[in-house]
């Protein structure tokens, strides 16, 4: 009985929530709109609670490594905990829109982010080198388009030939935009299929059950 409740209650909550959000989007019904608004507020509350749990979980995991004095790593775990709670207390004390908080955010976090991107640049360069090997017609077209876009986006390309910029803009606005929109449409259709399977209980992987309902029924019949 308890196992049935553990499965049926989450499925019922997901069904009601999913149908309410869909109903608000497609139909102008006051009751459905009110339910959907309350569900959005609940989602914000759950997300905030999850952030608190994430902070506690990160702290406990790092403290575990600090206590064990993991060789060559525990100072970094200590620094992670100090920075995490320093940011939290600074935000709670001065507010996320205060000048002090924004100064630290813009002058420390933004600089660290730029440094990380600079480090990742070398890995991306190696990936581009492997991807841009001339192996066929499609690869050649991709290399030509990539170089035209890059030359049209930098100053040296404009100095070499003034036509690189218009060609680059055309590639980004016409073939690239068409392929991007097609990809977005395919992704949206796939997300709709996954959403319907989840709402109507056909996919239970989000509950930790790796098999779907239809597969379970087939096994029971066999």
Steps between C-alpha positions, in 0.01 A plus 500: 500500500779742591684432173179572305455831684863594437438457128140618461521820705796650306336397171175668606685821598684507168178433306309782673792743469567421133136520396456827692795665325384374160145612571614849592695530175225376266180600682392820674338350810520695826522196728774336295696828484478534878621144555789551257603823679505321835705220349756750370531652847544152641768428242691813609477386862624152413787647296603724791489203737709298256761779494522490879536123497767530229699747711479271803594195292802676345610614845470152654688332214782754517520483880533122470806545278637772729474276807666213317775740385497363146854545373535791261125573500375601844616866473286539189200347678553739791521796263179385328309491830634840610408666171158333484385620841674837464292569189184378673549717810605800292183469292281459809666792682529760225253367242565370148458849349732688737814670370729278708346178374496618140863619526616159616285331238621712207866521598559148630249262347510658155882491500503136608247417231719663235802307630313170479394579144861575413610163638220321313612670179792258467269197530261651246790565265596130508138403442474734202823360360362146511160602364637712216713232337422491130339157449231568241276752326288570809808564713640731233179705492501521879864617505433762230195637683686505832791695357271745319305567819817539705664732248181705478492541879856624558675818397773328298236349271357840421850628423561206265171534307193707572267226375570262791257682733196487265569135417531419869172673579325317215626160622379573852166647389398249230646144511599510866165644610309244291693208647467643851122539468466147368703372794285696745180358347632143526606559862158647582320198354728268696438694822125484440519123460703465820262734684189303396667170595587642841161663563298188413731262687643322196858579609596440862874557474470830693376295797802273491309229311699423187226319312191664355141405575446343158806278544373394843163401355670297228706315761187428708320359192802282415 
